[in-house]
Amino acid sequence: MHGSSGSSRRGAWGVVAVVLLVGVHLVRGGTEEWRAGGPPQPLAAAAPGHAPALAPAPGPDPLSASRPTRVRAPAVRLDAPLTPVGLDPEGWIATPPAYETRLAGWFTGAVTPGEKGTAVVVGHVDTPDGPSVFHELGALKKGQRVEIVRQDGRTAVFSVYGIEVVPKEGFPAERIYRASARPELRLLTCGGAFSPRRGYSGNVVVSARLTEVR
């Protein structure tokens, strides 16, 4: 199912279907020598809630809906176009084609980035042939920016407040995708230990909140 959907449907798929996505569709296997060092992995101290939380400073008012067209994270030299990804005929979330190594996906079952709620952007960490669009995602740090360019000409700027690796077994969906009264963003890719037989054991999850609109 592609395109926008009602709020109740968005809420359900934002928790359930994305878990299927990050647990299955983003996994790539193989024994490629280039993967020996692996993609960057966040430190445990960077996870949200690792230290006592401070009340977030007031941010901009939520934006109206507008399709996102690009994702940027200058600190890790990420600058990639976004394509909508929804559900395939079997009810799974579709992802950008693996061969499109510079393309990320915005999940249409959640809000658009900048709207009230939690938006979700996904991308492959690698393919059997080499690194992919979100290979450096795990190198992001708290306080760094993620920018989403929108079709309405505005850029929603999010500040990272947490980055972590979570296991695919027992993925904490309610915590990661919980509803928010403010505009939030989640970026997801594969991470953790790699096994040629089972792929990556976890997911890198970047949590950010809207702090500026340009």
PyMOL commands that place a pseudoatom at each C-alpha (Angstrom):
pseudoatom trace, name=CA, resn=MET, resi=1, chain=A, elem=C, hetatm=0, pos=[0.000, 0.000, 0.000]
pseudoatom trace, name=CA, resn=HIS, resi=2, chain=A, elem=C, hetatm=0, pos=[1.626, 3.237, -1.123]
pseudoatom trace, name=CA, resn=GLY, resi=3, chain=A, elem=C, hetatm=0, pos=[0.778, 6.885, -0.552]
pseudoatom trace, name=CA, resn=SER, resi=4, chain=A, elem=C, hetatm=0, pos=[-0.757, 8.532, 2.507]
pseudoatom trace, name=CA, resn=SER, resi=5, chain=A, elem=C, hetatm=0, pos=[-3.146, 6.772, 4.819]
pseudoatom trace, name=CA, resn=GLY, resi=6, chain=A, elem=C, hetatm=0, pos=[-5.411, 7.508, 7.741]
pseudoatom trace, name=CA, resn=SER, resi=7, chain=A, elem=C, hetatm=0, pos=[-3.944, 8.228, 11.168]
pseudoatom trace, name=CA, resn=SER, resi=8, chain=A, elem=C, hetatm=0, pos=[-5.130, 4.965, 12.746]
pseudoatom trace, name=CA, resn=ARG, resi=9, chain=A, elem=C, hetatm=0, pos=[-3.629, 2.924, 9.957]
pseudoatom trace, name=CA, resn=ARG, resi=10, chain=A, elem=C, hetatm=0, pos=[-0.393, 4.916, 10.108]
pseudoatom trace, name=CA, resn=GLY, resi=11, chain=A, elem=C, hetatm=0, pos=[-0.100, 4.266, 13.832]
pseudoatom trace, name=CA, resn=ALA, resi=12, chain=A, elem=C, hetatm=0, pos=[-0.554, 0.523, 13.476]
pseudoatom trace, name=CA, resn=TRP, resi=13, chain=A, elem=C, hetatm=0, pos=[1.901, 0.071, 10.614]
pseudoatom trace, name=CA, resn=GLY, resi=14, chain=A, elem=C, hetatm=0, pos=[4.382, 2.475, 12.148]
pseudoatom trace, name=CA, resn=VAL, resi=15, chain=A, elem=C, hetatm=0, pos=[4.934, -0.045, 14.923]
pseudoatom trace, name=CA, resn=VAL, resi=16, chain=A, elem=C, hetatm=0, pos=[4.256, -3.389, 13.299]
pseudoatom trace, name=CA, resn=ALA, resi=17, chain=A, elem=C, hetatm=0, pos=[5.335, -3.273, 9.668]
pseudoatom trace, name=CA, resn=VAL, resi=18, chain=A, elem=C, hetatm=0, pos=[8.546, -1.354, 10.206]
pseudoatom trace, name=CA, resn=VAL, resi=19, chain=A, elem=C, hetatm=0, pos=[9.664, -4.039, 12.637]
pseudoatom trace, name=CA, resn=LEU, resi=20, chain=A, elem=C, hetatm=0, pos=[9.247, -6.550, 9.831]
pseudoatom trace, name=CA, resn=LEU, resi=21, chain=A, elem=C, hetatm=0, pos=[11.177, -4.244, 7.542]
pseudoatom trace, name=CA, resn=VAL, resi=22, chain=A, elem=C, hetatm=0, pos=[14.220, -3.786, 9.709]
pseudoatom trace, name=CA, resn=GLY, resi=23, chain=A, elem=C, hetatm=0, pos=[14.217, -7.407, 10.784]
pseudoatom trace, name=CA, resn=VAL, resi=24, chain=A, elem=C, hetatm=0, pos=[14.045, -8.891, 7.307]
pseudoatom trace, name=CA, resn=HIS, resi=25, chain=A, elem=C, hetatm=0, pos=[14.258, -6.636, 4.279]
pseudoatom trace, name=CA, resn=LEU, resi=26, chain=A, elem=C, hetatm=0, pos=[17.341, -4.639, 5.227]
pseudoatom trace, name=CA, resn=VAL, resi=27, chain=A, elem=C, hetatm=0, pos=[19.488, -7.717, 5.866]
pseudoatom trace, name=CA, resn=ARG, resi=28, chain=A, elem=C, hetatm=0, pos=[22.215, -8.476, 3.367]
pseudoatom trace, name=CA, resn=GLY, resi=29, chain=A, elem=C, hetatm=0, pos=[24.361, -11.586, 3.559]
pseudoatom trace, name=CA, resn=GLY, resi=30, chain=A, elem=C, hetatm=0, pos=[27.629, -12.788, 2.148]
pseudoatom trace, name=CA, resn=THR, resi=31, chain=A, elem=C, hetatm=0, pos=[31.304, -13.204, 2.928]
pseudoatom trace, name=CA, resn=GLU, resi=32, chain=A, elem=C, hetatm=0, pos=[32.685, -10.118, 1.166]
pseudoatom trace, name=CA, resn=GLU, resi=33, chain=A, elem=C, hetatm=0, pos=[36.176, -9.121, 2.239]
pseudoatom trace, name=CA, resn=TRP, resi=34, chain=A, elem=C, hetatm=0, pos=[35.270, -5.410, 2.199]
pseudoatom trace, name=CA, resn=ARG, resi=35, chain=A, elem=C, hetatm=0, pos=[32.919, -6.006, 5.131]
pseudoatom trace, name=CA, resn=ALA, resi=36, chain=A, elem=C, hetatm=0, pos=[35.721, -7.209, 7.452]
pseudoatom trace, name=CA, resn=GLY, resi=37, chain=A, elem=C, hetatm=0, pos=[35.868, -3.897, 9.321]
pseudoatom trace, name=CA, resn=GLY, resi=38, chain=A, elem=C, hetatm=0, pos=[32.095, -3.475, 9.266]
pseudoatom trace, name=CA, resn=PRO, resi=39, chain=A, elem=C, hetatm=0, pos=[30.093, -0.242, 9.256]
pseudoatom trace, name=CA, resn=PRO, resi=40, chain=A, elem=C, hetatm=0, pos=[30.500, 2.224, 12.170]
pseudoatom trace, name=CA, resn=GLN, resi=41, chain=A, elem=C, hetatm=0, pos=[28.678, 1.192, 15.341]
pseudoatom trace, name=CA, resn=PRO, resi=42, chain=A, elem=C, hetatm=0, pos=[27.356, 3.685, 17.924]
pseudoatom trace, name=CA, resn=LEU, resi=43, chain=A, elem=C, hetatm=0, pos=[28.635, 3.579, 21.504]
pseudoatom trace, name=CA, resn=ALA, resi=44, chain=A, elem=C, hetatm=0, pos=[26.279, 2.435, 24.237]
pseudoatom trace, name=CA, resn=ALA, resi=45, chain=A, elem=C, hetatm=0, pos=[26.669, 5.839, 25.903]
pseudoatom trace, name=CA, resn=ALA, resi=46, chain=A, elem=C, hetatm=0, pos=[25.008, 7.462, 22.870]
pseudoatom trace, name=CA, resn=ALA, resi=47, chain=A, elem=C, hetatm=0, pos=[21.705, 5.659, 23.377]
pseudoatom trace, name=CA, resn=PRO, resi=48, chain=A, elem=C, hetatm=0, pos=[18.728, 7.758, 24.466]
pseudoatom trace, name=CA, resn=GLY, resi=49, chain=A, elem=C, hetatm=0, pos=[18.116, 7.383, 28.179]
pseudoatom trace, name=CA, resn=HIS, resi=50, chain=A, elem=C, hetatm=0, pos=[21.696, 6.321, 28.962]
pseudoatom trace, name=CA, resn=ALA, resi=51, chain=A, elem=C, hetatm=0, pos=[22.104, 9.486, 31.028]
pseudoatom trace, name=CA, resn=PRO, resi=52, chain=A, elem=C, hetatm=0, pos=[19.429, 11.423, 32.946]
pseudoatom trace, name=CA, resn=ALA, resi=53, chain=A, elem=C, hetatm=0, pos=[17.222, 13.095, 30.364]
pseudoatom trace, name=CA, resn=LEU, resi=54, chain=A, elem=C, hetatm=0, pos=[16.937, 16.860, 30.221]
pseudoatom trace, name=CA, resn=ALA, resi=55, chain=A, elem=C, hetatm=0, pos=[13.683, 18.446, 29.158]
pseudoatom trace, name=CA, resn=PRO, resi=56, chain=A, elem=C, hetatm=0, pos=[14.013, 19.294, 25.463]
pseudoatom trace, name=CA, resn=ALA, resi=57, chain=A, elem=C, hetatm=0, pos=[14.111, 22.961, 24.591]
pseudoatom trace, name=CA, resn=PRO, resi=58, chain=A, elem=C, hetatm=0, pos=[10.992, 24.290, 22.870]
pseudoatom trace, name=CA, resn=GLY, resi=59, chain=A, elem=C, hetatm=0, pos=[11.161, 23.604, 19.153]
pseudoatom trace, name=CA, resn=PRO, resi=60, chain=A, elem=C, hetatm=0, pos=[9.428, 24.950, 16.068]
pseudoatom trace, name=CA, resn=ASP, resi=61, chain=A, elem=C, hetatm=0, pos=[5.739, 24.394, 15.554]
pseudoatom trace, name=CA, resn=PRO, resi=62, chain=A, elem=C, hetatm=0, pos=[4.916, 21.214, 13.631]
pseudoatom trace, name=CA, resn=LEU, resi=63, chain=A, elem=C, hetatm=0, pos=[4.694, 21.552, 9.868]
pseudoatom trace, name=CA, resn=SER, resi=64, chain=A, elem=C, hetatm=0, pos=[1.863, 20.466, 7.634]
pseudoatom trace, name=CA, resn=ALA, resi=65, chain=A, elem=C, hetatm=0, pos=[2.281, 17.334, 5.545]
pseudoatom trace, name=CA, resn=SER, resi=66, chain=A, elem=C, hetatm=0, pos=[4.690, 17.514, 2.615]
pseudoatom trace, name=CA, resn=ARG, resi=67, chain=A, elem=C, hetatm=0, pos=[6.485, 14.710, 0.830]
pseudoatom trace, name=CA, resn=PRO, resi=68, chain=A, elem=C, hetatm=0, pos=[10.192, 14.506, 1.756]
pseudoatom trace, name=CA, resn=THR, resi=69, chain=A, elem=C, hetatm=0, pos=[12.586, 14.487, -1.184]
pseudoatom trace, name=CA, resn=ARG, resi=70, chain=A, elem=C, hetatm=0, pos=[16.098, 14.323, 0.334]
pseudoatom trace, name=CA, resn=VAL, resi=71, chain=A, elem=C, hetatm=0, pos=[17.888, 13.320, 3.519]
pseudoatom trace, name=CA, resn=ARG, resi=72, chain=A, elem=C, hetatm=0, pos=[21.160, 14.919, 4.587]
pseudoatom trace, name=CA, resn=ALA, resi=73, chain=A, elem=C, hetatm=0, pos=[23.494, 14.397, 7.540]
pseudoatom trace, name=CA, resn=PRO, resi=74, chain=A, elem=C, hetatm=0, pos=[26.507, 16.633, 6.910]
pseudoatom trace, name=CA, resn=ALA, resi=75, chain=A, elem=C, hetatm=0, pos=[28.595, 15.122, 9.724]
pseudoatom trace, name=CA, resn=VAL, resi=76, chain=A, elem=C, hetatm=0, pos=[28.742, 11.747, 7.944]
pseudoatom trace, name=CA, resn=ARG, resi=77, chain=A, elem=C, hetatm=0, pos=[28.530, 13.103, 4.382]
pseudoatom trace, name=CA, resn=LEU, resi=78, chain=A, elem=C, hetatm=0, pos=[25.083, 11.649, 3.824]
pseudoatom trace, name=CA, resn=ASP, resi=79, chain=A, elem=C, hetatm=0, pos=[23.140, 13.340, 1.038]
pseudoatom trace, name=CA, resn=ALA, resi=80, chain=A, elem=C, hetatm=0, pos=[20.636, 11.116, -0.703]
pseudoatom trace, name=CA, resn=PRO, resi=81, chain=A, elem=C, hetatm=0, pos=[17.295, 11.325, -2.485]
pseudoatom trace, name=CA, resn=LEU, resi=82, chain=A, elem=C, hetatm=0, pos=[14.253, 9.830, -0.804]
pseudoatom trace, name=CA, resn=THR, resi=83, chain=A, elem=C, hetatm=0, pos=[11.674, 7.583, -2.387]
pseudoatom trace, name=CA, resn=PRO, resi=84, chain=A, elem=C, hetatm=0, pos=[8.337, 6.661, -0.808]
pseudoatom trace, name=CA, resn=VAL, resi=85, chain=A, elem=C, hetatm=0, pos=[8.166, 3.094, 0.472]
pseudoatom trace, name=CA, resn=GLY, resi=86, chain=A, elem=C, hetatm=0, pos=[4.918, 1.471, 1.494]
pseudoatom trace, name=CA, resn=LEU, resi=87, chain=A, elem=C, hetatm=0, pos=[3.595, -2.068, 1.668]
pseudoatom trace, name=CA, resn=ASP, resi=88, chain=A, elem=C, hetatm=0, pos=[3.972, -4.703, -0.991]
pseudoatom trace, name=CA, resn=PRO, resi=89, chain=A, elem=C, hetatm=0, pos=[1.072, -7.006, -2.071]
pseudoatom trace, name=CA, resn=GLU, resi=90, chain=A, elem=C, hetatm=0, pos=[1.942, -9.447, 0.722]
pseudoatom trace, name=CA, resn=GLY, resi=91, chain=A, elem=C, hetatm=0, pos=[1.706, -6.797, 3.414]
pseudoatom trace, name=CA, resn=TRP, resi=92, chain=A, elem=C, hetatm=0, pos=[5.427, -6.272, 3.891]
pseudoatom trace, name=CA, resn=ILE, resi=93, chain=A, elem=C, hetatm=0, pos=[7.057, -2.864, 3.677]
pseudoatom trace, name=CA, resn=ALA, resi=94, chain=A, elem=C, hetatm=0, pos=[8.833, -2.301, 0.406]
pseudoatom trace, name=CA, resn=THR, resi=95, chain=A, elem=C, hetatm=0, pos=[12.351, -0.840, 0.465]
pseudoatom trace, name=CA, resn=PRO, resi=96, chain=A, elem=C, hetatm=0, pos=[14.500, 1.004, -2.053]
pseudoatom trace, name=CA, resn=PRO, resi=97, chain=A, elem=C, hetatm=0, pos=[16.019, -1.391, -4.592]
pseudoatom trace, name=CA, resn=ALA, resi=98, chain=A, elem=C, hetatm=0, pos=[19.288, -2.816, -3.286]
pseudoatom trace, name=CA, resn=TYR, resi=99, chain=A, elem=C, hetatm=0, pos=[21.117, -1.782, -6.451]
pseudoatom trace, name=CA, resn=GLU, resi=100, chain=A, elem=C, hetatm=0, pos=[20.172, 1.879, -5.820]
pseudoatom trace, name=CA, resn=THR, resi=101, chain=A, elem=C, hetatm=0, pos=[22.980, 2.316, -3.298]
pseudoatom trace, name=CA, resn=ARG, resi=102, chain=A, elem=C, hetatm=0, pos=[22.483, 6.081, -2.878]
pseudoatom trace, name=CA, resn=LEU, resi=103, chain=A, elem=C, hetatm=0, pos=[18.711, 5.965, -2.357]
pseudoatom trace, name=CA, resn=ALA, resi=104, chain=A, elem=C, hetatm=0, pos=[16.889, 5.993, 1.003]
pseudoatom trace, name=CA, resn=GLY, resi=105, chain=A, elem=C, hetatm=0, pos=[13.210, 5.409, 1.694]
pseudoatom trace, name=CA, resn=TRP, resi=106, chain=A, elem=C, hetatm=0, pos=[10.560, 7.367, 3.572]
pseudoatom trace, name=CA, resn=PHE, resi=107, chain=A, elem=C, hetatm=0, pos=[7.883, 5.105, 5.055]
pseudoatom trace, name=CA, resn=THR, resi=108, chain=A, elem=C, hetatm=0, pos=[4.505, 6.395, 3.892]
pseudoatom trace, name=CA, resn=GLY, resi=109, chain=A, elem=C, hetatm=0, pos=[2.675, 4.627, 6.718]
pseudoatom trace, name=CA, resn=ALA, resi=110, chain=A, elem=C, hetatm=0, pos=[3.977, 7.240, 9.164]
pseudoatom trace, name=CA, resn=VAL, resi=111, chain=A, elem=C, hetatm=0, pos=[3.853, 11.038, 9.169]
pseudoatom trace, name=CA, resn=THR, resi=112, chain=A, elem=C, hetatm=0, pos=[5.958, 13.158, 6.838]
pseudoatom trace, name=CA, resn=PRO, resi=113, chain=A, elem=C, hetatm=0, pos=[9.126, 14.525, 8.495]
pseudoatom trace, name=CA, resn=GLY, resi=114, chain=A, elem=C, hetatm=0, pos=[8.299, 17.755, 10.303]
pseudoatom trace, name=CA, resn=GLU, resi=115, chain=A, elem=C, hetatm=0, pos=[4.699, 16.823, 11.085]
pseudoatom trace, name=CA, resn=LYS, resi=116, chain=A, elem=C, hetatm=0, pos=[3.582, 16.118, 14.640]
pseudoatom trace, name=CA, resn=GLY, resi=117, chain=A, elem=C, hetatm=0, pos=[4.502, 12.498, 15.351]
pseudoatom trace, name=CA, resn=THR, resi=118, chain=A, elem=C, hetatm=0, pos=[7.335, 10.161, 14.459]
pseudoatom trace, name=CA, resn=ALA, resi=119, chain=A, elem=C, hetatm=0, pos=[8.544, 9.958, 10.857]
pseudoatom trace, name=CA, resn=VAL, resi=120, chain=A, elem=C, hetatm=0, pos=[10.615, 6.983, 9.668]
pseudoatom trace, name=CA, resn=VAL, resi=121, chain=A, elem=C, hetatm=0, pos=[13.403, 6.874, 7.071]
pseudoatom trace, name=CA, resn=VAL, resi=122, chain=A, elem=C, hetatm=0, pos=[15.154, 3.616, 6.183]
pseudoatom trace, name=CA, resn=GLY, resi=123, chain=A, elem=C, hetatm=0, pos=[18.106, 2.592, 4.063]
pseudoatom trace, name=CA, resn=HIS, resi=124, chain=A, elem=C, hetatm=0, pos=[20.417, -0.313, 3.369]
pseudoatom trace, name=CA, resn=VAL, resi=125, chain=A, elem=C, hetatm=0, pos=[23.738, -0.389, 5.192]
pseudoatom trace, name=CA, resn=ASP, resi=126, chain=A, elem=C, hetatm=0, pos=[25.333, -2.447, 2.434]
pseudoatom trace, name=CA, resn=THR, resi=127, chain=A, elem=C, hetatm=0, pos=[24.723, -4.860, -0.404]
pseudoatom trace, name=CA, resn=PRO, resi=128, chain=A, elem=C, hetatm=0, pos=[26.687, -7.951, -1.426]
pseudoatom trace, name=CA, resn=ASP, resi=129, chain=A, elem=C, hetatm=0, pos=[28.746, -5.637, -3.640]
pseudoatom trace, name=CA, resn=GLY, resi=130, chain=A, elem=C, hetatm=0, pos=[29.743, -2.985, -1.100]
pseudoatom trace, name=CA, resn=PRO, resi=131, chain=A, elem=C, hetatm=0, pos=[28.592, -0.159, 1.211]
pseudoatom trace, name=CA, resn=SER, resi=132, chain=A, elem=C, hetatm=0, pos=[25.205, 1.444, 0.667]
pseudoatom trace, name=CA, resn=VAL, resi=133, chain=A, elem=C, hetatm=0, pos=[23.440, 4.692, 1.519]
pseudoatom trace, name=CA, resn=PHE, resi=134, chain=A, elem=C, hetatm=0, pos=[23.326, 4.319, 5.339]
pseudoatom trace, name=CA, resn=HIS, resi=135, chain=A, elem=C, hetatm=0, pos=[26.737, 2.687, 5.776]
pseudoatom trace, name=CA, resn=GLU, resi=136, chain=A, elem=C, hetatm=0, pos=[28.001, 5.586, 7.939]
pseudoatom trace, name=CA, resn=LEU, resi=137, chain=A, elem=C, hetatm=0, pos=[24.813, 6.075, 9.957]
pseudoatom trace, name=CA, resn=GLY, resi=138, chain=A, elem=C, hetatm=0, pos=[26.358, 4.562, 13.083]
pseudoatom trace, name=CA, resn=ALA, resi=139, chain=A, elem=C, hetatm=0, pos=[29.004, 7.309, 13.163]
pseudoatom trace, name=CA, resn=LEU, resi=140, chain=A, elem=C, hetatm=0, pos=[26.449, 10.032, 13.945]
pseudoatom trace, name=CA, resn=LYS, resi=141, chain=A, elem=C, hetatm=0, pos=[26.702, 11.637, 17.383]
pseudoatom trace, name=CA, resn=LYS, resi=142, chain=A, elem=C, hetatm=0, pos=[24.310, 13.407, 19.705]
pseudoatom trace, name=CA, resn=GLY, resi=143, chain=A, elem=C, hetatm=0, pos=[23.730, 17.010, 18.745]
pseudoatom trace, name=CA, resn=GLN, resi=144, chain=A, elem=C, hetatm=0, pos=[24.520, 16.522, 15.068]
pseudoatom trace, name=CA, resn=ARG, resi=145, chain=A, elem=C, hetatm=0, pos=[21.971, 17.444, 12.409]
pseudoatom trace, name=CA, resn=VAL, resi=146, chain=A, elem=C, hetatm=0, pos=[19.789, 15.463, 10.066]
pseudoatom trace, name=CA, resn=GLU, resi=147, chain=A, elem=C, hetatm=0, pos=[18.095, 17.566, 7.416]
pseudoatom trace, name=CA, resn=ILE, resi=148, chain=A, elem=C, hetatm=0, pos=[15.024, 16.553, 5.445]
pseudoatom trace, name=CA, resn=VAL, resi=149, chain=A, elem=C, hetatm=0, pos=[14.276, 18.544, 2.296]
pseudoatom trace, name=CA, resn=ARG, resi=150, chain=A, elem=C, hetatm=0, pos=[10.551, 18.677, 1.615]
pseudoatom trace, name=CA, resn=GLN, resi=151, chain=A, elem=C, hetatm=0, pos=[8.513, 19.156, -1.524]
pseudoatom trace, name=CA, resn=ASP, resi=152, chain=A, elem=C, hetatm=0, pos=[7.026, 22.394, -0.147]
pseudoatom trace, name=CA, resn=GLY, resi=153, chain=A, elem=C, hetatm=0, pos=[10.483, 24.014, -0.302]
pseudoatom trace, name=CA, resn=ARG, resi=154, chain=A, elem=C, hetatm=0, pos=[11.113, 23.848, 3.439]
pseudoatom trace, name=CA, resn=THR, resi=155, chain=A, elem=C, hetatm=0, pos=[13.936, 21.944, 5.115]
pseudoatom trace, name=CA, resn=ALA, resi=156, chain=A, elem=C, hetatm=0, pos=[13.121, 20.281, 8.445]
pseudoatom trace, name=CA, resn=VAL, resi=157, chain=A, elem=C, hetatm=0, pos=[16.265, 20.189, 10.597]
pseudoatom trace, name=CA, resn=PHE, resi=158, chain=A, elem=C, hetatm=0, pos=[16.404, 17.539, 13.319]
pseudoatom trace, name=CA, resn=SER, resi=159, chain=A, elem=C, hetatm=0, pos=[18.962, 17.260, 16.119]
pseudoatom trace, name=CA, resn=VAL, resi=160, chain=A, elem=C, hetatm=0, pos=[20.124, 13.792, 17.098]
pseudoatom trace, name=CA, resn=TYR, resi=161, chain=A, elem=C, hetatm=0, pos=[19.500, 12.959, 20.749]
pseudoatom trace, name=CA, resn=GLY, resi=162, chain=A, elem=C, hetatm=0, pos=[20.124, 9.230, 20.661]
pseudoatom trace, name=CA, resn=ILE, resi=163, chain=A, elem=C, hetatm=0, pos=[21.798, 6.583, 18.540]
pseudoatom trace, name=CA, resn=GLU, resi=164, chain=A, elem=C, hetatm=0, pos=[21.918, 2.925, 19.430]
pseudoatom trace, name=CA, resn=VAL, resi=165, chain=A, elem=C, hetatm=0, pos=[22.057, -0.642, 18.211]
pseudoatom trace, name=CA, resn=VAL, resi=166, chain=A, elem=C, hetatm=0, pos=[18.994, -2.648, 19.181]
pseudoatom trace, name=CA, resn=PRO, resi=167, chain=A, elem=C, hetatm=0, pos=[18.622, -6.409, 18.670]
pseudoatom trace, name=CA, resn=LYS, resi=168, chain=A, elem=C, hetatm=0, pos=[16.268, -7.682, 15.996]
pseudoatom trace, name=CA, resn=GLU, resi=169, chain=A, elem=C, hetatm=0, pos=[15.101, -10.362, 18.403]
pseudoatom trace, name=CA, resn=GLY, resi=170, chain=A, elem=C, hetatm=0, pos=[12.756, -8.566, 20.768]
pseudoatom trace, name=CA, resn=PHE, resi=171, chain=A, elem=C, hetatm=0, pos=[12.951, -5.296, 18.843]
pseudoatom trace, name=CA, resn=PRO, resi=172, chain=A, elem=C, hetatm=0, pos=[11.613, -2.541, 21.197]
pseudoatom trace, name=CA, resn=ALA, resi=173, chain=A, elem=C, hetatm=0, pos=[8.985, -1.266, 18.772]
pseudoatom trace, name=CA, resn=GLU, resi=174, chain=A, elem=C, hetatm=0, pos=[6.824, 0.572, 21.296]
pseudoatom trace, name=CA, resn=ARG, resi=175, chain=A, elem=C, hetatm=0, pos=[9.782, 2.612, 22.519]
pseudoatom trace, name=CA, resn=ILE, resi=176, chain=A, elem=C, hetatm=0, pos=[11.271, 3.303, 19.086]
pseudoatom trace, name=CA, resn=TYR, resi=177, chain=A, elem=C, hetatm=0, pos=[8.030, 4.187, 17.315]
pseudoatom trace, name=CA, resn=ARG, resi=178, chain=A, elem=C, hetatm=0, pos=[5.935, 5.596, 20.145]
pseudoatom trace, name=CA, resn=ALA, resi=179, chain=A, elem=C, hetatm=0, pos=[3.678, 8.512, 19.309]
pseudoatom trace, name=CA, resn=SER, resi=180, chain=A, elem=C, hetatm=0, pos=[5.139, 11.928, 19.974]
pseudoatom trace, name=CA, resn=ALA, resi=181, chain=A, elem=C, hetatm=0, pos=[3.492, 15.261, 20.656]
pseudoatom trace, name=CA, resn=ARG, resi=182, chain=A, elem=C, hetatm=0, pos=[6.370, 16.892, 18.783]
pseudoatom trace, name=CA, resn=PRO, resi=183, chain=A, elem=C, hetatm=0, pos=[7.915, 16.206, 15.384]
pseudoatom trace, name=CA, resn=GLU, resi=184, chain=A, elem=C, hetatm=0, pos=[10.435, 13.373, 15.684]
pseudoatom trace, name=CA, resn=LEU, resi=185, chain=A, elem=C, hetatm=0, pos=[12.488, 11.356, 13.217]
pseudoatom trace, name=CA, resn=ARG, resi=186, chain=A, elem=C, hetatm=0, pos=[13.890, 7.832, 13.225]
pseudoatom trace, name=CA, resn=LEU, resi=187, chain=A, elem=C, hetatm=0, pos=[16.580, 6.666, 10.814]
pseudoatom trace, name=CA, resn=LEU, resi=188, chain=A, elem=C, hetatm=0, pos=[17.107, 2.908, 10.611]
pseudoatom trace, name=CA, resn=THR, resi=189, chain=A, elem=C, hetatm=0, pos=[19.539, 0.488, 9.045]
pseudoatom trace, name=CA, resn=CYS, resi=190, chain=A, elem=C, hetatm=0, pos=[21.161, -2.824, 9.909]
pseudoatom trace, name=CA, resn=GLY, resi=191, chain=A, elem=C, hetatm=0, pos=[23.947, -3.065, 12.484]
pseudoatom trace, name=CA, resn=GLY, resi=192, chain=A, elem=C, hetatm=0, pos=[25.494, -5.108, 15.239]
pseudoatom trace, name=CA, resn=ALA, resi=193, chain=A, elem=C, hetatm=0, pos=[27.390, -8.352, 14.703]
pseudoatom trace, name=CA, resn=PHE, resi=194, chain=A, elem=C, hetatm=0, pos=[27.424, -9.821, 11.203]
pseudoatom trace, name=CA, resn=SER, resi=195, chain=A, elem=C, hetatm=0, pos=[27.054, -13.487, 10.316]
pseudoatom trace, name=CA, resn=PRO, resi=196, chain=A, elem=C, hetatm=0, pos=[27.272, -14.739, 6.714]
pseudoatom trace, name=CA, resn=ARG, resi=197, chain=A, elem=C, hetatm=0, pos=[24.402, -17.103, 7.476]
pseudoatom trace, name=CA, resn=ARG, resi=198, chain=A, elem=C, hetatm=0, pos=[22.055, -14.813, 9.401]
pseudoatom trace, name=CA, resn=GLY, resi=199, chain=A, elem=C, hetatm=0, pos=[23.126, -11.321, 8.380]
pseudoatom trace, name=CA, resn=TYR, resi=200, chain=A, elem=C, hetatm=0, pos=[23.247, -8.498, 10.925]
pseudoatom trace, name=CA, resn=SER, resi=201, chain=A, elem=C, hetatm=0, pos=[22.044, -9.189, 14.456]
pseudoatom trace, name=CA, resn=GLY, resi=202, chain=A, elem=C, hetatm=0, pos=[20.548, -5.766, 15.114]
pseudoatom trace, name=CA, resn=ASN, resi=203, chain=A, elem=C, hetatm=0, pos=[19.526, -2.392, 13.814]
pseudoatom trace, name=CA, resn=VAL, resi=204, chain=A, elem=C, hetatm=0, pos=[21.136, 1.004, 14.150]
pseudoatom trace, name=CA, resn=VAL, resi=205, chain=A, elem=C, hetatm=0, pos=[18.423, 3.440, 15.250]
pseudoatom trace, name=CA, resn=VAL, resi=206, chain=A, elem=C, hetatm=0, pos=[18.979, 7.203, 15.218]
pseudoatom trace, name=CA, resn=SER, resi=207, chain=A, elem=C, hetatm=0, pos=[16.470, 9.284, 17.197]
pseudoatom trace, name=CA, resn=ALA, resi=208, chain=A, elem=C, hetatm=0, pos=[16.151, 13.003, 16.462]
pseudoatom trace, name=CA, resn=ARG, resi=209, chain=A, elem=C, hetatm=0, pos=[13.714, 15.832, 17.104]
pseudoatom trace, name=CA, resn=LEU, resi=210, chain=A, elem=C, hetatm=0, pos=[12.812, 18.903, 15.070]
pseudoatom trace, name=CA, resn=THR, resi=211, chain=A, elem=C, hetatm=0, pos=[14.842, 21.949, 16.151]
pseudoatom trace, name=CA, resn=GLU, resi=212, chain=A, elem=C, hetatm=0, pos=[14.772, 24.237, 13.125]
pseudoatom trace, name=CA, resn=VAL, resi=213, chain=A, elem=C, hetatm=0, pos=[12.867, 24.920, 9.925]
pseudoatom trace, name=CA, resn=ARG, resi=214, chain=A, elem=C, hetatm=0, pos=[14.549, 26.639, 7.000]
for i in range(1, 214): cmd.bond("trace and resi %d" % i, "trace and resi %d" % (i + 1))
show_as sticks, trace
zoom trace
